[in-house]
Amino acid sequence: MKTSSPIRNLVTGGAGFLGSHLVDRLMKAGEEVICIDNFFTGRKRNLEHWIDNPYFELIRHDVTEPILLEVDRIWHLACPASPVHYQFNPIKTAKTSFLGTYNMLGLARRVEARFLLASSSEVYGNPELNPQPESYAGCVNTIGVRSCYDEGKRISETLCSDYKRMNNTQIRIARIFNTYGPRMLPNDGRVISNFIVQAMNKKKLTIYGDGSQTRSFCYVDDLVDGLIRLMNSSYSFPVNIGNPDEMTINQVAKIINNKFNNVEKFEYLEKPLDDPFRRKPLIDLAYQKLKWKPKINFNEGIEKTCIYFRKNFFDN
């Protein structure tokens, strides 16, 4: 890695929910940031407070096409992450995971940059093992409606590992579990944003299945802290980054409904195909290698998220 000061970062998908929070942290640390985004799910308003900063540069670019830049670190986050968006054009989603990762790894090899892949807990599919350790190979349907994303992340991890073996590229792989917080899109189809929008509009909360399926939700600030610790570490194998507090969807719905004193209850619909029944990270490795664990509990994080939604989507 180059020794230039300040560190020059490339963040792909940097205008999105997670990427923009990462950009904030890097900029506040006094580092340089180049953000590239095709704005399929990213928004310029997430980064508008940095536009005139001389340490920041924003480029409209699709990672399925190569780009030549001089950088020290590459944070590869570009890919739609919610089912509504990644299923909109599943072939493009698969291309983004494969070609996008391939192009960014090629750049990392040429300029000798350290590379972090934002992988996903979706590589575990509908797990038969709970909680999921990094050693678990997963249970993924390769021909299902979610496989464009699941398999996309798996091939991205494969490419990273082969670049490390063949080219000695410095790679880091973060398997990200469900993340929530400010800057989520109200129409992205994720359970947290769905419930908040419905509760604020005094509508029934839509639950797919019987609501007994579980998820583990990590607040975005904790998640970004985990990514930064991983990038700064010397560990080059996959690491789960998520909150191990497992909750049923019914529990989540009740908490959010109570936040808005919504008297409407729940509407139960058919469970989507291949929707995982349980999802919980084992984070022993993250604590061992990174000294990381989440600090923000769900009630605190959901309150901050609700405040953001009230301010940005419902008070205008």
NUMARMAR-641151 format. One record per residue (C-alpha): residue number from 0; residue in three letters; x, y, z. Coordinates in Angstrom, 3 decimals, always signed. Example, Ala and Ser with C-alpha at 12.3 -4.5 7.8 and 13.67 -1.06 7.14 Angstrom:
     i    aa         c1         c2         c3
     0   ALA    +12.300     -4.500     +7.800
     1   SER    +13.670     -1.060     +7.140
This chain:
     i    aa         c1         c2         c3
     0   MET     +0.000     +0.000     +0.000
     1   LYS     +1.259     +3.510     -0.799
     2   THR     +2.408     +5.743     +2.026
     3   SER     +0.845     +8.989     +0.765
     4   SER     -0.758    +11.221     +3.362
     5   PRO     -3.655    +11.636     +3.678
     6   ILE     -4.883     +8.190     +2.639
     7   ARG     -6.709     +8.278     -0.708
     8   ASN     -9.874     +6.148     -0.619
     9   LEU    -12.155     +4.950     -3.391
    10   VAL    -15.679     +4.110     -2.211
    11   THR    -17.868     +2.388     -4.802
    12   GLY    -21.572     +2.853     -4.151
    13   GLY    -20.594     +5.740     -1.907
    14   ALA    -23.837     +7.678     -2.413
    15   GLY    -25.926     +4.848     -1.015
    16   PHE    -27.197     +4.163     +2.486
    17   LEU    -24.133     +2.376     +3.834
    18   GLY    -21.577     +3.971     +1.523
    19   SER    -22.464     +7.541     +2.468
    20   HIS    -22.029     +6.807     +6.172
    21   LEU    -18.619     +5.313     +5.404
    22   VAL    -17.694     +8.407     +3.375
    23   ASP    -18.657    +10.579     +6.363
    24   ARG    -16.337     +8.657     +8.672
    25   LEU    -13.404     +8.766     +6.243
    26   MET    -13.822    +12.472     +5.540
    27   LYS    -14.097    +13.315     +9.240
    28   ALA    -10.856    +11.400     +9.774
    29   GLY     -9.117    +13.804     +7.378
    30   GLU     -8.695    +11.323     +4.542
    31   GLU     -9.319    +11.857     +0.816
    32   VAL    -12.342    +10.173     -0.751
    33   ILE    -13.293     +9.490     -4.342
    34   CYS    -16.872     +8.249     -4.548
    35   ILE    -18.222     +6.496     -7.622
    36   ASP    -21.902     +5.662     -7.979
    37   ASN    -24.355     +5.084    -10.827
    38   PHE    -27.204     +6.454     -8.665
    39   PHE    -29.511     +3.498     -9.136
    40   THR    -30.139     +3.438     -5.385
    41   GLY    -27.657     +6.098     -4.258
    42   ARG    -28.634     +9.750     -3.845
    43   LYS    -26.532    +12.905     -4.193
    44   ARG    -28.239    +14.434     -1.177
    45   ASN    -26.490    +11.838     +1.013
    46   LEU    -23.174    +13.483     +0.109
    47   GLU    -24.113    +17.103     -0.574
    48   HIS    -22.380    +18.284     +2.593
    49   TRP    -19.018    +17.198     +1.131
    50   ILE    -19.390    +18.473     -2.447
    51   ASP    -17.226    +21.614     -2.000
    52   ASN    -14.601    +19.918     +0.156
    53   PRO    -11.250    +19.702     -1.685
    54   TYR    -10.643    +16.229     -0.214
    55   PHE    -13.820    +14.849     -1.805
    56   GLU    -14.640    +13.895     -5.395
    57   LEU    -17.873    +12.433     -6.765
    58   ILE    -17.933    +10.584    -10.098
    59   ARG    -20.998     +9.157    -11.818
    60   HIS    -19.781     +5.759    -12.959
    61   ASP    -21.012     +2.174    -13.217
    62   VAL    -18.560     -0.372    -11.819
    63   THR    -19.394     -2.834    -14.589
    64   GLU    -17.093     -0.607    -16.671
    65   PRO    -13.376     -0.242    -15.794
    66   ILE    -12.026     +3.026    -14.388
    67   LEU     -8.440     +4.258    -13.911
    68   LEU     -7.702     +6.031    -10.650
    69   GLU     -4.767     +6.390     -8.249
    70   VAL     -5.902     +5.272     -4.789
    71   ASP     -4.555     +3.596     -1.671
    72   ARG     -7.702     +1.799     -0.508
    73   ILE    -10.797     +0.520     -2.286
    74   TRP    -14.039     +0.008     -0.382
    75   HIS    -16.235     -1.970     -2.776
    76   LEU    -19.854     -1.454     -1.728
    77   ALA    -21.505     -1.010     -5.129
    78   CYS    -24.504     -3.334     -5.536
    79   PRO    -28.219     -2.933     -4.776
    80   ALA    -28.789     -4.697     -1.461
    81   SER    -32.554     -4.903     -0.990
    82   PRO    -34.718     -7.505     -2.801
    83   VAL    -36.914     -4.843     -4.432
    84   HIS    -33.875     -3.296     -6.094
    85   TYR    -31.659     -6.302     -6.827
    86   GLN    -34.589     -8.244     -8.312
    87   PHE    -35.610     -5.299    -10.521
    88   ASN    -32.910     -6.321    -13.008
    89   PRO    -31.377     -9.562    -11.747
    90   ILE    -28.986     -9.916    -14.681
    91   LYS    -27.582     -6.439    -14.019
    92   THR    -27.264     -7.338    -10.336
    93   ALA    -25.211    -10.423    -11.198
    94   LYS    -23.091     -8.355    -13.612
    95   THR    -22.489     -5.752    -10.916
    96   SER    -21.282     -8.406     -8.488
    97   PHE    -19.043    -10.213    -10.968
    98   LEU    -17.813     -7.538    -13.400
    99   GLY    -17.853     -4.775    -10.790
   100   THR    -15.726     -6.780     -8.377
   101   TYR    -13.481     -7.971    -11.206
   102   ASN    -12.876     -4.397    -12.399
   103   MET    -12.213     -3.047     -8.920
   104   LEU     -9.856     -5.917     -8.089
   105   GLY     -8.009     -5.233    -11.325
   106   LEU     -7.601     -1.628    -10.244
   107   ALA     -6.425     -2.737     -6.800
   108   ARG     -3.815     -5.003     -8.367
   109   ARG     -2.518     -2.295    -10.710
   110   VAL     -2.128     +0.413     -8.070
   111   GLU     -1.381     -1.971     -5.169
   112   ALA     -4.366     -0.765     -3.155
   113   ARG     -5.888     -2.604     -0.212
   114   PHE     -9.361     -3.883     -1.151
   115   LEU    -12.411     -4.415     +1.072
   116   LEU    -15.436     -6.281     -0.256
   117   ALA    -18.842     -5.588     +1.234
   118   SER    -20.139     -9.145     +1.050
   119   SER    -23.340    -10.263     +2.719
   120   SER    -24.915    -12.724     +5.120
   121   GLU    -26.885    -13.786     +2.047
   122   VAL    -23.934    -16.013     +1.136
   123   TYR    -25.327    -18.349     +3.839
   124   GLY    -28.681    -18.581     +2.013
   125   ASN    -31.441    -20.164     +4.113
   126   PRO    -29.083    -21.499     +6.796
   127   GLU    -29.431    -24.896     +8.405
   128   LEU    -27.031    -23.769    +11.124
   129   ASN    -27.770    -20.996    +13.630
   130   PRO    -25.935    -18.767    +14.437
   131   GLN    -23.847    -18.690    +11.281
   132   PRO    -20.045    -18.855    +11.681
   133   GLU    -17.714    -17.845     +8.865
   134   SER    -16.805    -21.513     +8.389
   135   TYR    -20.387    -22.389     +7.371
   136   ALA    -20.610    -22.953     +3.610
   137   GLY    -24.287    -22.000     +3.419
   138   CYS    -27.456    -23.383     +1.876
   139   VAL    -28.162    -21.356     -1.263
   140   ASN    -30.623    -21.984     -4.087
   141   THR    -28.563    -21.238     -7.193
   142   ILE    -31.632    -20.858     -9.437
   143   GLY    -33.946    -18.931     -7.104
   144   VAL    -35.177    -15.352     -7.404
   145   ARG    -32.653    -14.219     -4.796
   146   SER    -29.682    -16.004     -6.332
   147   CYS    -28.653    -13.018     -8.488
   148   TYR    -27.587    -11.382     -5.224
   149   ASP    -26.677    -14.454     -3.137
   150   GLU    -24.532    -16.038     -5.810
   151   GLY    -23.228    -12.640     -6.869
   152   LYS    -21.742    -12.100     -3.433
   153   ARG    -20.357    -15.627     -3.377
   154   ILE    -18.539    -15.182     -6.701
   155   SER    -17.277    -11.814     -5.465
   156   GLU    -15.692    -13.557     -2.480
   157   THR    -14.209    -16.147     -4.849
   158   LEU    -12.661    -13.458     -7.046
   159   CYS    -11.167    -11.724     -4.009
   160   SER     -9.663    -14.965     -2.737
   161   ASP     -8.186    -15.842     -6.136
   162   TYR     -6.700    -12.360     -6.557
   163   LYS     -5.076    -12.812     -3.167
   164   ARG     -3.671    -16.225     -4.133
   165   MET     -2.561    -15.298     -7.650
   166   ASN     -1.545    -11.636     -7.302
   167   ASN     -0.988    -11.193     -3.570
   168   THR     -3.688     -8.510     -3.546
   169   GLN     -4.497     -7.283     -0.052
   170   ILE     -8.158     -8.212     +0.425
   171   ARG    -10.640     -7.909     +3.268
   172   ILE    -14.093     -9.544     +3.191
   173   ALA    -16.947     -8.317     +5.394
   174   ARG    -20.072    -10.469     +5.540
   175   ILE    -22.630     -7.824     +6.424
   176   PHE    -25.831     -8.753     +8.238
   177   ASN    -29.068     -6.723     +8.226
   178   THR    -28.196     -3.061     +8.688
   179   TYR    -30.524     -0.131     +9.379
   180   GLY    -30.379     +3.559    +10.173
   181   PRO    -30.718     +7.053     +8.674
   182   ARG    -30.576     +7.353     +4.846
   183   MET    -32.443     +4.120     +4.223
   184   LEU    -34.784     +4.588     +1.276
   185   PRO    -38.486     +4.508     +2.194
   186   ASN    -39.277     +2.292     -0.808
   187   ASP    -36.389     -0.171     -0.636
   188   GLY    -38.539     -3.061     +0.577
   189   ARG    -36.475     -3.801     +3.694
   190   VAL    -38.427     -4.780     +6.751
   191   ILE    -37.344     -1.826     +8.909
   192   SER    -38.174     +0.859     +6.354
   193   ASN    -41.401     -0.922     +5.376
   194   PHE    -42.605     -1.030     +8.972
   195   ILE    -41.650     +2.593     +9.698
   196   VAL    -43.433     +3.914     +6.605
   197   GLN    -46.548     +1.868     +7.325
   198   ALA    -46.637     +2.778    +11.024
   199   MET    -46.183     +6.491    +10.336
   200   ASN    -49.048     +6.368     +7.859
   201   LYS    -51.220     +4.527    +10.399
   202   LYS    -51.511     +1.450     +8.208
   203   LYS    -51.319     -2.232     +8.976
   204   LEU    -47.774     -3.569     +9.076
   205   THR    -47.194     -6.146     +6.342
   206   ILE    -45.555     -9.338     +7.572
   207   TYR    -44.550    -12.068     +5.144
   208   GLY    -45.027    -15.522     +6.643
   209   ASP    -46.189    -15.941    +10.232
   210   GLY    -43.637    -13.498    +11.662
   211   SER    -41.707    -16.120    +13.604
   212   GLN    -38.710    -15.870    +11.272
   213   THR    -35.762    -14.054    +12.834
   214   ARG    -33.284    -11.376    +11.853
   215   SER    -30.413     -9.634    +13.616
   216   PHE    -30.308     -5.887    +13.021
   217   CYS    -27.115     -3.823    +13.247
   218   TYR    -27.187     -0.028    +13.455
   219   VAL    -25.255     +1.610    +10.624
   220   ASP    -22.714     +3.407    +12.851
   221   ASP    -21.685     +0.115    +14.434
   222   LEU    -21.441     -1.504    +11.020
   223   VAL    -19.200     +1.229     +9.615
   224   ASP    -16.953     +0.950    +12.664
   225   GLY    -16.607     -2.767    +11.935
   226   LEU    -15.691     -2.119     +8.294
   227   ILE    -13.025     +0.391     +9.249
   228   ARG    -11.531     -1.937    +11.838
   229   LEU    -11.456     -4.744     +9.264
   230   MET     -9.784     -2.578     +6.620
   231   ASN     -7.162     -1.483     +9.138
   232   SER     -6.486     -5.053    +10.257
   233   SER     -4.218     -7.673     +8.701
   234   TYR     -6.951    -10.334     +8.500
   235   SER     -7.757    -11.445     +4.937
   236   PHE    -10.517    -14.013     +5.392
   237   PRO    -14.286    -13.413     +5.678
   238   VAL    -15.552    -11.813     +8.887
   239   ASN    -19.176    -11.526    +10.004
   240   ILE    -20.134     -7.931    +10.809
   241   GLY    -23.565     -7.745    +12.406
   242   ASN    -25.491     -7.573    +15.647
   243   PRO    -26.095    -11.015    +17.230
   244   ASP    -29.281     -9.906    +19.027
   245   GLU    -31.799    -12.138    +17.255
   246   MET    -35.412    -10.926    +17.007
   247   THR    -38.544    -12.277    +15.391
   248   ILE    -40.226    -10.148    +12.763
   249   ASN    -43.299    -10.014    +15.007
   250   GLN    -41.185     -8.481    +17.776
   251   VAL    -39.751     -5.876    +15.414
   252   ALA    -43.225     -4.973    +14.166
   253   LYS    -44.531     -4.433    +17.709
   254   ILE    -41.606     -2.197    +18.675
   255   ILE    -41.997     +0.021    +15.604
   256   ASN    -45.788     +0.175    +15.922
   257   ASN    -45.418     +1.343    +19.509
   258   LYS    -43.002     +4.082    +18.439
   259   PHE    -45.830     +5.729    +16.513
   260   ASN    -48.767     +4.719    +18.708
   261   ASN    -50.206     +2.987    +15.682
   262   VAL    -53.423     +1.166    +16.601
   263   GLU    -53.413     -0.811    +13.352
   264   LYS    -52.125     -4.354    +13.737
   265   PHE    -50.488     -6.706    +11.289
   266   GLU    -51.384     -8.145     +7.895
   267   TYR    -49.872    -11.547     +7.178
   268   LEU    -49.032    -12.436     +3.580
   269   GLU    -47.366    -15.361     +1.861
   270   LYS    -43.663    -15.762     +2.647
   271   PRO    -41.386    -15.010     -0.343
   272   LEU    -39.506    -17.848     -2.010
   273   ASP    -36.123    -18.655     -0.415
   274   ASP    -36.621    -16.090     +2.350
   275   PRO    -34.337    -17.334     +5.164
   276   PHE    -36.079    -18.464     +8.350
   277   ARG    -33.261    -17.602    +10.757
   278   ARG    -30.410    -15.155    +10.457
   279   LYS    -27.945    -14.479    +13.266
   280   PRO    -24.210    -13.806    +13.044
   281   LEU    -21.609    -15.463    +15.180
   282   ILE    -19.230    -12.552    +15.815
   283   ASP    -16.544    -14.232    +17.903
   284   LEU    -14.060    -13.808    +15.058
   285   ALA    -14.804    -10.076    +14.714
   286   TYR    -14.139     -9.596    +18.415
   287   GLN    -11.013    -11.757    +18.347
   288   LYS     -9.443    -10.196    +15.242
   289   LEU    -10.877     -6.667    +15.286
   290   LYS    -11.893     -6.103    +18.909
   291   TRP    -15.285     -5.178    +17.478
   292   LYS    -18.796     -5.680    +18.757
   293   PRO    -21.918     -3.538    +18.295
   294   LYS    -22.662     -0.891    +20.904
   295   ILE    -26.068     +0.517    +19.920
   296   ASN    -29.107     -1.488    +21.004
   297   PHE    -32.176     -1.843    +18.821
   298   ASN    -34.405     +0.583    +20.730
   299   GLU    -31.797     +3.334    +20.532
   300   GLY    -31.037     +2.711    +16.884
   301   ILE    -34.661     +2.492    +15.797
   302   GLU    -35.438     +5.780    +17.558
   303   LYS    -32.688     +7.529    +15.556
   304   THR    -33.982     +5.937    +12.374
   305   CYS    -37.567     +7.017    +13.053
   306   ILE    -36.425    +10.601    +13.656
   307   TYR    -34.719    +10.592    +10.260
   308   PHE    -37.826     +9.293     +8.505
   309   ARG    -40.053    +11.882    +10.192
   310   LYS    -37.725    +14.717     +9.189
   311   ASN    -37.004    +13.682     +5.604
   312   PHE    -40.118    +11.971     +4.302
   313   PHE    -43.162    +12.959     +6.296
   314   ASP    -42.808    +16.517     +7.575
   315   ASN    -42.571    +18.268     +4.200
